[in-house]
Amino acid sequence: MKVMILTGSNRKEATSTKMAEHAAHFINQQGEQVTLFNLHKRPLPFYSPDESYAEHEHLSALHQEMLTANAIILITPEYHGSMSGVMKNALDHLGQTHFNGKVVLSASSAGGAVGVSSLLQLQAVVRNLHGINTPDWISIGGMQRKRFEIEYDGYEGGQEIEDRIRLVLESFLNLARKINSPAGAAL
Ligand SMILES: Cc1cc2nc3c(=O)[nH]c(=O)nc-3n(C[C@H](O)[C@H](O)[C@H](O)COP(=O)(O)O)c2cc1C
C-alpha cells in the first residue's frame, strides 16, 4: 500500500512537517510505502481555473503521487482557525480523481491547546472530494509542539504524544488496508 502525506506549512522548521516525517518513519516501519510531499520545498502556483498548469513540475508530481496513493494524510498548521492557505491552494488543484474512495487522515499543529477548526475544515474538503475521513484525527497544540521543534530534547510529555500519534496511525493503516483489500475494493 502507498501512503501519501501532504504537508501544508510554508515554514522551514515547521512542527507540522516534523510530525509528518515522524509519521512517515512509523508507516515505513509498518511495511508500507510512503511519499511525503512538502509544499514548502515544492511550492505550487496559485490555483486559477483559467490555467492548465500542464508543464508545472511540482504540480505534475503532486497529481501523479496523489493518483497512485492508496491512502492519504493531510497535515496543516492552524492559521486563523483554518487550514493554511498553502494547504487550501494545493487542495484546490486536486479533485475527486485523487481522493475518491481513499482513506484520509487529517492532522494539525496549533498555537492553542488544540487545532480542531482546521481539522473540521480539512474533513469537509475530504468529504467534498469523496474521500473517506478516518474517525480519529491528530492535533498537536501549545506545549505539545515542543516534541516536533528542532531543539527537542526529550521533554517528559513527548512520549505521550508519540503514543497517541502511533495509535491514530495504526487505526488509519488498519482501515486503509481493509479498504484496499480485495473485499474492500468490492464495496
Ligand atoms: C498567520 C497565523 C495564524 C495563526 N492562527 C492560529 C489560530 O487561529 N489558532 C491557533 O491555535 N494558532 C494559530 N497560529 C499559530 C500556529 O498554529 C502554530 O504556530 C503552529 O504550530 C504553526 O505550525 P508549524 O510549526 O507547522 O508552522 C497562527 C500562526 C500564524 C502564523
The ligand as an SDF file (V2000), in Angstrom:
LIG
                    3D

 31 33  0  0  0  0  0  0  0  0999 V2000
   -0.9620   33.5670   10.3590 C   0  0  0  0  0  0  0  0  0  0  0  0
   -1.0570   32.7020   11.5790 C   0  0  0  0  0  0  0  0  0  0  0  0
   -2.2920   32.4330   12.1180 C   0  0  0  0  0  0  0  0  0  0  0  0
   -2.4040   31.5980   13.2360 C   0  0  0  0  0  0  0  0  0  0  0  0
   -3.6410   31.3310   13.7260 N   0  0  0  0  0  0  0  0  0  0  0  0
   -3.7840   30.4750   14.7580 C   0  0  0  0  0  0  0  0  0  0  0  0
   -5.0730   30.1030   15.2300 C   0  0  0  0  0  0  0  0  0  0  0  0
   -6.1080   30.5530   14.7450 O   0  0  0  0  0  0  0  0  0  0  0  0
   -5.1610   29.2300   16.2650 N   0  0  0  0  0  0  0  0  0  0  0  0
   -4.0410   28.6950   16.8610 C   0  0  0  0  0  0  0  0  0  0  0  0
   -4.1780   27.8950   17.7760 O   0  0  0  0  0  0  0  0  0  0  0  0
   -2.7890   29.0200   16.4210 N   0  0  0  0  0  0  0  0  0  0  0  0
   -2.6400   29.8830   15.3870 C   0  0  0  0  0  0  0  0  0  0  0  0
   -1.3810   30.1970   14.9170 N   0  0  0  0  0  0  0  0  0  0  0  0
   -0.2120   29.5320   15.4970 C   0  0  0  0  0  0  0  0  0  0  0  0
    0.1660   28.2960   14.6670 C   0  0  0  0  0  0  0  0  0  0  0  0
   -0.9360   27.4330   14.5190 O   0  0  0  0  0  0  0  0  0  0  0  0
    1.2900   27.4890   15.3400 C   0  0  0  0  0  0  0  0  0  0  0  0
    2.4330   28.2970   15.4830 O   0  0  0  0  0  0  0  0  0  0  0  0
    1.5980   26.2310   14.5890 C   0  0  0  0  0  0  0  0  0  0  0  0
    2.3460   25.3890   15.4200 O   0  0  0  0  0  0  0  0  0  0  0  0
    2.3590   26.5010   13.3100 C   0  0  0  0  0  0  0  0  0  0  0  0
    2.6000   25.2670   12.6670 O   0  0  0  0  0  0  0  0  0  0  0  0
    4.0390   24.9380   12.0470 P   0  0  0  0  0  0  0  0  0  0  0  0
    5.0010   24.7370   13.1930 O   0  0  0  0  0  0  0  0  0  0  0  0
    3.7920   23.6530   11.3280 O   0  0  0  0  0  0  0  0  0  0  0  0
    4.4290   26.0580   11.1650 O   0  0  0  0  0  0  0  0  0  0  0  0
   -1.2430   31.0420   13.8290 C   0  0  0  0  0  0  0  0  0  0  0  0
    0.0120   31.3420   13.2750 C   0  0  0  0  0  0  0  0  0  0  0  0
    0.1180   32.1550   12.1640 C   0  0  0  0  0  0  0  0  0  0  0  0
    1.4870   32.4460   11.5700 C   0  0  0  0  0  0  0  0  0  0  0  0
  1  2  1  0
  2  3  1  0
  2 30  2  0
  3  4  2  0
  4  5  1  0
  4 28  1  0
  5  6  2  0
  6  7  1  0
  6 13  1  0
  7  8  2  0
  7  9  1  0
  9 10  1  0
 10 11  2  0
 10 12  1  0
 12 13  2  0
 13 14  1  0
 14 15  1  0
 14 28  1  0
 15 16  1  0
 16 17  1  0
 16 18  1  0
 18 19  1  0
 18 20  1  0
 20 21  1  0
 20 22  1  0
 22 23  1  0
 23 24  1  0
 24 25  2  0
 24 26  1  0
 24 27  1  0
 28 29  2  0
 29 30  1  0
 30 31  1  0
M  END
$$$$
